[in-house]
Every structure is written in structure tokens, then in C-alpha cells.
């Protein structure tokens, strides 16, 4: 079974702290994604990566950065956490599809981050 | 720009009844895929079903079927014979192939099954 793990289920940080959210997948997937989930807004893509050291901005990258030094690990970094970054953060991974093949995303359990 | 819309923030359904969750999408791409995910209260996202834009037949997976109407740009999820364990958030999502495996999600529908 594909397994996507996230370093913490719950995290409480203070405003201005640097926060690292780690995600690891064990199925050799090329693509990895970071989303945040807020009530009424669904999942919004923050950043994604389609290869080691490759990254692309999603829909809401402001205030975040990412790092992918190894294929299995994708880190989300909040350089200076703010209260409006309190949210559920979901990591996902998928294979690279071609044309009509599809890329089912496998999700981690999520990290609920509270910034005080 | 691509867009996914789920217009039902919440639904209540009696156990054993069928339920339809609405999803409409907007894209100018010809090649795309549509997904449905389930998110129980535990938080994990569970893949349910997929429909490719070129698939002529509606996708089915057990009690789940996807009512794909391409001309209307709708991809409704139908759950037959609903069960208490179907109570969850349901998200519709679209992937398009002109970008590097990018997917967008709708805002979700919270389904509650009454015993």
C-alpha cells in the first residue's frame, strides 16, 4: 500500500516562528503536493514538486516555501508563521501520468497547525 | 482558468436511500480527469472514483458511480444504498494534462446519513 506520512498530526506554534512540516512517501512517486484545507474553501494548492529540487507555485504560495532534496521527502516551510496560517495541511503524492492515464493522489493524514 | 464548483455545502439523507452529490467544472482543455474523494471525520482523504474526459461510459466503483455529462460539464457522484459510514465530506476534483499533474478541488459537500 502507498503510504504518505506527515511528521505531526497536531502542531501549535507562535507568531513569527519558523515552522517545518515534513512529508514522506514510500512509493517512489515523482509528484508531491502541499495543500491547506479550510472550511468552505476545500483544498487549496500551496506548492507542488514533480521531481527532486523542482517546485512550482500553486494557487496560494505566499508566506510558504518548500524543499525537495530527496524524492521521497517534501517539506513545507513557514518562514514566519502568522495567525492566518492556522489550518489543516495535507500532503499528497502521485505518479506521473501520460495523456489519458490518471494520477490518483495519495494523501497523508494531515497536520492541524495552530498559530497563536 | 479551471474551476470546480460544488453547490451543496451539506446534505442529509436517510440510510439506504441513494444520494447524488453535485459537481460542475469549467475548463477549456480537452483532456482532463475528474475525481471524487471522501474525507471522514478522521481527516484522511480517500480516493473513490475517476472519470477521464475521453471515457464514453460512466465510471462505477461498487456503490459509487459518476454521472458524467460532458456537454453540461458536470460530474455528479451517485452513492446507491447509502450507509451510516458514508457520512463524511466529499470533494470533487479535476486534473488537467496541459500542466504538470495539477489538480484543483471543490469546496466540498458534507453528507450526513440518518439511521
Interface residues (C-beta under 8 A of the other chain):
Chain A: X31 X33 X35 X40 X41 X42 X43 X44 X45 X48 X50 X56 X58 X59 X88 X90 X92 X94 X96 X97 X99 X100 X102 X103 X104 X105 X106 X107 X109 X110
Chain B: X4 X6 X9 X31 X33 X35 X37 X42 X43 X44 X45 X47 X50 X52 X54 X91 X93 X95 X97 X100 X101 X102 X103 X104 X105 X106 X107 X108
